[in-house]
Amino acid sequence: MDGAKRVVRQRVDRPVTVDEKVQAVADPPWETVYGFFWRWNRAGVVTSIRDQLRRRIRTGKGRCPHPVILIVDSQSVKGASTVGKDSRGYDAAKKINGRKRHITVDALGLPVMITVTPADIQDGDAARDVFWRLRLTQPQITQVWADRGYAGDLVDWAREPLWLSSRIVSRPKGTKGFVVLPRRWKVERTIGWCMNARRNARDYERLPQHSEAHLNWALITMMTRRLTRESPRTSPWTRKTPATG
């Protein structure tokens, strides 16, 4: 049974095309794969696995398993023809017709909450629902870092009823091109991790909940590889050169 679930887990990560419905003998039918995917997501198994992996990585680094500081950002992606009109929109700023992913991470860049909305939903409007859910599921949170899209009335709203301190990180004046911003680069890196899974390059799912599940699966894969890595990777830029003489 464990071997069958492992095959299903591998198949969930890949888009199901018409050609793939003609399966090899060793692979389960696509209906079986989708059935497991649908049931696990509806039962909360996917988010439970994600949260347990995050807690294990944090404790392994000597941190509290429950974060108190979070970083939030959004990403607009194009929606495929399978995305219905009722769950898609047009992001005028990015000129993208599709959906928007609101991703919340901890100080290590590990996922805490992922929400998918139509692309025409403003960051500040979506953040009210995100912050409210965060307060219910993560009551220990005290501070959230975000960009200017989350400024304005949202800062006061989060402070009064939710007791959340919102810190806005802005680009330095006069800067052009790519600039590494404090705190915010961690959530942007997490978005890049999501894009390593090819099916996350755009949104193919009819239901936003299934889009959230695929993003979670991509980050579950990343965290699992990090935990099962035999030895930590050493960057050539931080590797110490042996002393000579």
Phi, psi and chi 1 to 4 in degrees:
 res  aa     phi    psi   chi1   chi2   chi3   chi4
   1 MET       -  -39.0 -176.1   63.0  179.9      -
   2 ASP   -63.2  -38.4  -68.3  -20.3      -      -
   3 GLY   -64.2  -39.0      -      -      -      -
   4 ALA   -65.5  -41.3      -      -      -      -
   5 LYS   -65.9  -33.8  -72.3 -174.2  176.4 -179.4
   6 ARG   -66.1  -40.4 -175.9  162.8   53.6 -107.6
   7 VAL   -63.4  -43.2  172.6      -      -      -
   8 VAL   -60.8  -42.9  170.2      -      -      -
   9 ARG   -59.8  -40.3  163.2   68.3 -176.2   83.2
  10 GLN   -68.0  -35.6  -66.1  170.8   -6.1      -
  11 ARG   -73.8  -30.2  -61.6  -64.8  -63.4  176.8
  12 VAL   -62.6  -32.6  162.9      -      -      -
  13 ASP   -70.8  -16.4  -86.2  -15.3      -      -
  14 ARG  -108.8  143.7  -55.8 -153.8  -58.2  -93.0
  15 PRO   -62.8  142.4  -17.7   29.5      -      -
  16 VAL   -94.7  113.5  177.8      -      -      -
  17 THR  -104.5  175.1   62.6      -      -      -
  18 VAL   -63.5  -39.8  175.9      -      -      -
  19 ASP   -65.7  -31.7  -65.3  -24.7      -      -
  20 GLU   -74.0  -12.1  -74.1 -179.0  -24.2      -
  21 LYS   -69.4  -19.6  -67.4 -176.8  179.9 -179.3
  22 VAL   -87.6   87.3 -176.0      -      -      -
  23 GLN   -84.2  154.4  -61.3  -70.2  -20.0      -
  24 ALA   -71.9  164.1      -      -      -      -
  25 VAL   -63.0  -35.3  176.5      -      -      -
  26 ALA   -75.7  -17.4      -      -      -      -
  27 ASP   -93.3  145.4  -71.9  -17.5      -      -
  28 PRO   -73.2  159.1   26.5  -33.8      -      -
  29 PRO   -60.1  152.0  -20.8   32.0      -      -
  30 TRP   -64.3  -28.6   71.4  -90.5      -      -
  31 GLU   -64.3  -36.6  -65.3   92.5  -19.0      -
  32 THR   -66.2  -43.2  -57.5      -      -      -
  33 VAL   -60.6  -47.7  177.1      -      -      -
  34 TYR   -65.1  -36.1  178.6   78.2      -      -
  35 GLY   -61.9  -45.7      -      -      -      -
  36 PHE   -62.7  -44.9  -86.8   97.2      -      -
  37 PHE   -58.2  -45.6  171.8   80.5      -      -
  38 TRP   -66.7  -44.5 -176.7   84.4      -      -
  39 ARG   -69.6  -42.8  -72.3 -166.5  -65.7  -88.7
  40 TRP   -63.0  -40.1  -73.1   -7.1      -      -
  41 ASN   -69.3  -43.0 -175.5   52.7      -      -
  42 ARG   -66.7  -34.5 -174.4  175.3 -176.6 -179.3
  43 ALA   -81.3   -5.1      -      -      -      -
  44 GLY    81.9   14.4      -      -      -      -
  45 VAL   -66.3  -39.3  175.0      -      -      -
  46 VAL   -63.9  -49.6  179.7      -      -      -
  47 THR   -67.1  -31.3   55.4      -      -      -
  48 SER   -66.1  -42.9  177.2      -      -      -
  49 ILE   -62.4  -45.0  -65.4  173.6      -      -
  50 ARG   -58.2  -46.3  178.5 -159.0   66.2 -166.2
  51 ASP   -68.1  -38.1  -66.1  -18.4      -      -
  52 GLN   -66.9  -39.9  -69.0 -176.5   40.8      -
  53 LEU   -64.9  -40.9  -69.5  173.3      -      -
  54 ARG   -61.7  -44.5 -177.2 -171.1   69.0 -113.4
  55 ARG   -63.6  -37.1  -72.2 -167.9  -72.0  -92.8
  56 ARG   -68.3  -39.7 -174.6  168.5  179.0 -180.0
  57 ILE   -66.3  -41.6  -67.8  176.3      -      -
  58 ARG   -64.3  -44.2  -71.7 -177.9   59.8   87.7
  59 THR   -67.1  -32.5   53.4      -      -      -
  60 GLY   -65.6  -24.9      -      -      -      -
  61 LYS   -96.3   10.6  -68.6 -176.0  174.0  -66.3
  62 GLY    78.6   19.6      -      -      -      -
  63 ARG  -103.8  163.9  -67.0  173.8  175.7 -100.0
  64 CYS   -65.3  137.9  174.9      -      -      -
  65 PRO   -63.4  -20.1   21.3  -31.9      -      -
  66 HIS  -112.4  116.0  -55.6  -71.8      -      -
  67 PRO   -72.3  151.8   27.9  -34.9      -      -
  68 VAL  -113.5  -15.1  -63.9      -      -      -
  69 ILE  -121.9  130.0  -62.5  177.2      -      -
  70 LEU  -125.3  159.0  -59.1 -179.4      -      -
  71 ILE  -126.0  136.1  -52.1  105.7      -      -
  72 VAL  -126.7  144.1   62.4      -      -      -
  73 ASP  -157.5  170.8 -158.1   -2.8      -      -
  74 SER  -130.7  159.2   64.6      -      -      -
  75 GLN  -141.7  128.4  176.8 -162.8   31.9      -
  76 SER   -96.8  133.1  -64.7      -      -      -
  77 VAL  -130.4  153.1  -66.7      -      -      -
  78 LYS   -69.1  145.1  -66.6 -179.0  179.2  179.1
  79 GLY  -100.8  136.3      -      -      -      -
  80 ALA   -72.9  176.9      -      -      -      -
  81 SER   -66.5  -17.0   58.8      -      -      -
  82 THR   -78.7  -11.1   51.6      -      -      -
  83 VAL   -84.5  120.8  178.0      -      -      -
  84 GLY   -72.9  162.4      -      -      -      -
  85 LYS   -66.1  -26.5  -66.7 -178.1  178.7  179.5
  86 ASP   -74.6  -13.2   57.8  -23.3      -      -
  87 SER  -127.4   21.8   61.5      -      -      -
  88 ARG  -133.8  163.4   69.1 -171.6  -60.8  158.4
  89 GLY  -160.1  179.7      -      -      -      -
  90 TYR  -112.6  119.6 -177.9   74.2      -      -
  91 ASP   -86.9  103.8 -173.8  -16.3      -      -
  92 ALA   -65.7  -33.8      -      -      -      -
  93 ALA   -68.4  -41.3      -      -      -      -
  94 LYS   -95.4   -8.8  -57.0  -66.5 -178.9   59.3
  95 LYS    56.9   49.8  -64.2 -179.2  172.9   57.8
  96 ILE  -128.0  131.7  -69.0  178.7      -      -
  97 ASN  -103.4  109.0 -171.7  -23.5      -      -
  98 GLY   171.8 -127.9      -      -      -      -
  99 ARG  -127.4  163.9  -74.1  176.4  176.1  160.4
 100 LYS  -121.8  134.8 -176.6  176.7  -70.1 -172.8
 101 ARG  -104.7  123.2  -59.8  162.1  175.9  171.5
 102 HIS  -105.1  111.1  -54.0  -89.3      -      -
 103 ILE  -115.0  128.0  -60.9  179.6      -      -
 104 THR  -115.5  129.2  -52.9      -      -      -
 105 VAL  -130.0  167.3  -58.0      -      -      -
 106 ASP   -91.0 -170.0   64.6    1.3      -      -
 107 ALA   -68.0  -16.0      -      -      -      -
 108 LEU   -94.5   -2.9  -61.9  177.3      -      -
 109 GLY    84.9   12.5      -      -      -      -
 110 LEU   -86.4  141.8  -56.5  176.9      -      -
 111 PRO   -68.6  138.6   27.1  -35.1      -      -
 112 VAL  -115.6  -42.1  176.4      -      -      -
 113 MET  -153.4  140.8 -179.0  172.8  -68.8      -
 114 ILE  -130.6  127.5  -62.5  176.1      -      -
 115 THR  -130.2  135.0  -56.0      -      -      -
 116 VAL  -115.0  129.0  175.3      -      -      -
 117 THR  -132.5  169.1   65.0      -      -      -
 118 PRO   -58.5  149.7  -25.5   34.4      -      -
 119 ALA   -67.7  -18.5      -      -      -      -
 120 ASP   -84.3   -1.7   57.6   -9.9      -      -
 121 ILE   -76.5  126.9  -58.8  -63.8      -      -
 122 GLN   -69.2  150.4  -62.2  -63.3  -39.9      -
 123 ASP   -58.8  -42.6  -69.2  -13.8      -      -
 124 GLY   -64.0  -36.2      -      -      -      -
 125 ASP   -70.3  -43.3  -63.5  -25.5      -      -
 126 ALA   -68.0  -30.5      -      -      -      -
 127 ALA   -66.3  -27.8      -      -      -      -
 128 ARG   -61.1  -43.9  -67.5  177.6  179.9  -94.9
 129 ASP   -69.3  -40.3  177.9   64.5      -      -
 130 VAL   -63.9  -47.1  172.0      -      -      -
 131 PHE   -64.3  -37.9  -72.8    1.6      -      -
 132 TRP   -64.3  -43.7 -174.7  -95.1      -      -
 133 ARG   -67.3  -35.2  -68.7  167.4   57.7 -168.7
 134 LEU   -64.4  -41.4  -76.3  171.8      -      -
 135 ARG   -63.2  -35.6  174.3   51.6   72.0 -158.0
 136 LEU   -74.1  -39.6  -65.5  176.8      -      -
 137 THR   -93.3  -24.5   58.3      -      -      -
 138 GLN  -129.8   73.0  -53.9  -74.4  -22.8      -
 139 PRO   -66.7  -13.7   23.5  -33.4      -      -
 140 GLN   -82.5   -6.8   76.9  -76.8   -9.2      -
 141 ILE   -68.1  136.6  -65.4  172.7      -      -
 142 THR  -120.5  -22.3   60.3      -      -      -
 143 GLN  -146.8  141.4 -165.1  172.9   94.5      -
 144 VAL  -130.5  129.0  178.3      -      -      -
 145 TRP  -101.1  139.8  -67.8   74.3      -      -
 146 ALA  -155.8  176.1      -      -      -      -
 147 ASP   -93.7 -173.0   60.5   14.9      -      -
 148 ARG   -68.1  -15.8  -66.9 -168.2   61.0   83.6
 149 GLY   -65.4  -17.0      -      -      -      -
 150 TYR  -107.1   13.9  -62.1   85.5      -      -
 151 ALA   -84.3 -175.4      -      -      -      -
 152 GLY    90.0 -141.4      -      -      -      -
 153 ASP   -64.2  -22.3  -63.4  -22.8      -      -
 154 LEU   -62.1  -35.0  177.8   65.5      -      -
 155 VAL   -62.3  -46.4  176.1      -      -      -
 156 ASP   -68.2  -38.7  -62.6  -29.6      -      -
 157 TRP   -63.8  -40.5  178.9   85.4      -      -
 158 ALA   -71.0  -29.4      -      -      -      -
 159 ARG   -77.2  -39.2 -177.9  172.7   57.9 -112.8
 160 GLU   -77.0  -64.3  -67.8  -60.7  -29.3      -
 161 PRO   -79.8  -27.5   27.6  -31.1      -      -
 162 LEU  -102.6  -13.3  -59.0 -178.3      -      -
 163 TRP    57.7   44.6  -65.3   93.4      -      -
 164 LEU  -112.7  131.6  -79.4  177.9      -      -
 165 SER   -93.8  118.8  174.6      -      -      -
 166 SER   -99.3  125.1  -59.9      -      -      -
 167 ARG  -110.3  123.6  -61.8  -65.8 -175.4   89.7
 168 ILE   -99.1  126.8  -54.2  -59.4      -      -
 169 VAL  -107.2  118.1 -178.4      -      -      -
 170 SER  -109.4  157.2  -57.2      -      -      -
 171 ARG   -71.4  140.8  -71.2  172.6   57.0   92.5
 172 PRO   -60.6  142.8  -21.5   32.2      -      -
 173 LYS   -64.5  139.8  -65.4 -177.7  178.5  179.3
 174 GLY    84.5   -1.0      -      -      -      -
 175 THR   -84.1  147.4   57.7      -      -      -
 176 LYS  -129.8  151.6  -64.3 -178.4  179.6  180.0
 177 GLY    75.8 -159.8      -      -      -      -
 178 PHE   -77.2  131.6  176.3   76.1      -      -
 179 VAL  -134.5  130.2  178.5      -      -      -
 180 VAL   -78.0  119.0  177.8      -      -      -
 181 LEU  -104.6  142.2  -59.9  176.1      -      -
 182 PRO   -56.7  139.9  -22.0   32.4      -      -
 183 ARG    68.9  -49.2  -59.0  -78.6 -175.8  173.0
 184 ARG   -64.8  -27.7  -83.5 -179.4   53.7 -170.3
 185 TRP   -63.7  -23.1   68.8  -91.8      -      -
 186 LYS   -70.7  -41.7  -63.9 -179.0  179.5 -179.8
 187 VAL   -73.0  -31.9   65.8      -      -      -
 188 GLU   -67.3  -34.7  -68.7  170.6   -4.7      -
 189 ARG   -64.6  -39.8  179.6 -175.5   60.1  178.5
 190 THR   -63.2  -39.0  -55.2      -      -      -
 191 ILE   -61.0  -38.2  -67.4  174.0      -      -
 192 GLY   -64.1  -37.0      -      -      -      -
 193 TRP   -61.9  -40.0  -71.8  -21.7      -      -
 194 CYS   -62.2  -37.6  -67.8      -      -      -
 195 MET   -74.7   -9.4  -61.6  -61.6  -75.9      -
 196 ASN   -65.1  -25.7  -74.8  -25.1      -      -
 197 ALA   -83.5  120.3      -      -      -      -
 198 ARG   -61.5  -30.5   62.7  177.3 -176.9  174.9
 199 ARG   -72.6  -13.7   74.3  166.9  -57.3  131.0
 200 ASN   -87.6    1.5  -68.7  -27.0      -      -
 201 ALA   -64.2  -27.6      -      -      -      -
 202 ARG  -148.2  173.5   66.9  171.1   56.7 -162.3
 203 ASP   -99.0  122.4 -159.9  -45.2      -      -
 204 TYR  -108.3  -10.0  -63.5   93.0      -      -
 205 GLU   -85.6  144.2  -59.1  -57.1  -46.7      -
 206 ARG   -72.8  -33.2  -65.0 -174.5 -177.6  -83.9
 207 LEU  -107.5  133.0  -60.1  177.7      -      -
 208 PRO   -58.8  -31.7  -23.6   33.7      -      -
 209 GLN   -62.1  -34.4  -62.2   88.7  -24.9      -
 210 HIS   -73.8  -31.3  -71.0  178.5      -      -
 211 SER   -64.1  -42.2  -60.4      -      -      -
 212 GLU   -61.7  -38.7  -63.0  168.2    3.1      -
 213 ALA   -64.9  -40.8      -      -      -      -
 214 HIS   -66.5  -36.8  -79.9  -67.9      -      -
 215 LEU   -64.8  -41.4  -65.7  170.1      -      -
 216 ASN   -63.6  -40.3  -78.8  -41.8      -      -
 217 TRP   -62.4  -39.6  -84.7  121.6      -      -
 218 ALA   -62.2  -41.2      -      -      -      -
 219 LEU   -76.6  -29.6  -65.3  171.1      -      -
 220 ILE   -62.6  -42.2  -73.6  171.6      -      -
 221 THR   -60.4  -44.3  -58.5      -      -      -
 222 MET   -61.4  -46.3  179.7  -85.7  -62.7      -
 223 MET   -69.1  -35.8  -69.5 -171.7  -72.4      -
 224 THR   -64.1  -42.7  -57.0      -      -      -
 225 ARG   -64.2  -36.4  -71.1  173.9  177.8  171.7
 226 ARG   -66.5  -39.6 -179.3  178.8  -64.4 -173.3
 227 LEU   -73.0  -32.4  -73.1  170.0      -      -
 228 THR   -92.9    0.5   55.9      -      -      -
 229 ARG   -66.0  130.1 -170.4 -179.2  -59.3  158.1
 230 GLU   -65.8  -42.5  -66.2 -177.3   -1.1      -
 231 SER  -137.3  142.5   59.2      -      -      -
 232 PRO   -64.4  140.4   23.5  -32.5      -      -
 233 ARG   -71.1  143.5  -66.2 -179.1 -179.0  176.8
 234 THR  -116.0  122.1  -57.1      -      -      -
 235 SER   -70.0  139.0  171.2      -      -      -
 236 PRO   -62.2  -19.6   22.0  -32.4      -      -
 237 TRP   -80.6  -21.8  -58.2  103.2      -      -
 238 THR  -107.9   -5.1   58.6      -      -      -
 239 ARG   -69.3  130.8 -172.4  179.1  -57.5  156.6
 240 LYS   -80.3  135.7  -65.7 -177.6  179.1  179.6
 241 THR   -84.1  137.8   56.1      -      -      -
 242 PRO   -65.1  145.2   23.2  -32.3      -      -
 243 ALA   -71.3  141.0      -      -      -      -
 244 THR  -110.4  154.4   58.8      -      -      -
 245 GLY    87.7      -      -      -      -      -
